[in-house]
Amino acid sequence: MNRSISLASVLVLLWISLAACTGSGDAQKLNDKNSGRPPVAVEATKAILSDLTEGIDAVGSLSYKFGAEVKSEYAGIVNEVCVAEWVTVKKGTPLARVDTRELEINLQKAKAAAELTRANLVQAEATGIRAERNYERFRKLGQVGAIAQQSLDDAATEREVAAARIAAAKAQLNVAAEDVQHAQTRFSKSVICSPMDGVVSSRGVNVGDLVGEAGSTKVMFRIINPSILELIVAVPSREMEAVRVGQSLTFSTDSMPEKAFTGRVMFINPAVNETDRSVKVTAEVENLQGQLKGGLFVKGRIITGKRSGVLKIPRTALLNWDVAAKKGELFVVDGEIARRRTVSTGSVLEDYVEITSGLQTSEQVITRGGFNVKDGDRVTLSQVHGG
């Protein structure tokens, strides 16, 4: 019986020893396999502290803030065009003239009618003076009983009639003067003048054209003021809380990508676009040198604030990035080993991302070659950037 127990014990011990040897062999093989994989060459950048300018990216187009479409208020044939396109004009500068022969005739008729009415007024006033004198003479004679009461009453009536004629003549003279003024106004409209200081951006009329006819939408000239432009951009509604009137807006255009221009937010539309849930923001841009043109498409950024001591890394360091959740993953170089780490992100500035937690200053993050690396792999740094 004792010999059976001893034999069983020996068999158990032998099995345990064999299992241990097998496990140690597998672990050794795994370690040998990892140690045998060559290190991966990567590029890294140190996380640094710097100032951060916060903003909202936006796109939009430029337009001229001040402009006018010039049309004729008087129907007639154009007999002179005074300016060409891209000519600088002042307010009141003649642009074109319309045939005035009919207007001249109407003006002369109005002036003649006014002169006739003025003569009638002079005659009525003379008659009124005579009637007033007769009445005064008859009144004095009536006081001494030298004339009949009927004669005195007739003199009073003539005086009242003369006064009424004077009043009617004055009213007619006022009407005639208004007719003259109206004719002169229409005559002045035959000269088409610039309503503002600016530049003639387009000319849509030639000598011999009929303009000003009823129902016509013909535009004779377009005048613009190129010194001040408006930039209208669309801002996502989720960002509208950070936008304020007076904030700076920096932008560039495809025509001059190397130059940066600045505007200032002047108006924020209170209504949200139901199609894309965006808000239109209007900025004013000075264009004294005339480099910018209306209609240009621009890419801009509304500056909403500035902060210092912000930890930032290049966007290329993030393996994956949930912008809405503000979470991302990256590889940190720990000695010669790459460690995968989850970090919290903040604001974005061009090619850099703010890291709010999960990373320390001066830690090295892999910016190139990270997709060939697994957590725990050995790496060699082919290049290390300062930040």
Summary of the structure (lengths in Angstrom):
residues: 387
radius of gyration: 46.7
end to end distance: 77.9
largest distance: 185.3
contacts: 1122
relative contact order: 0.19
helix: 34%
strand: 39%
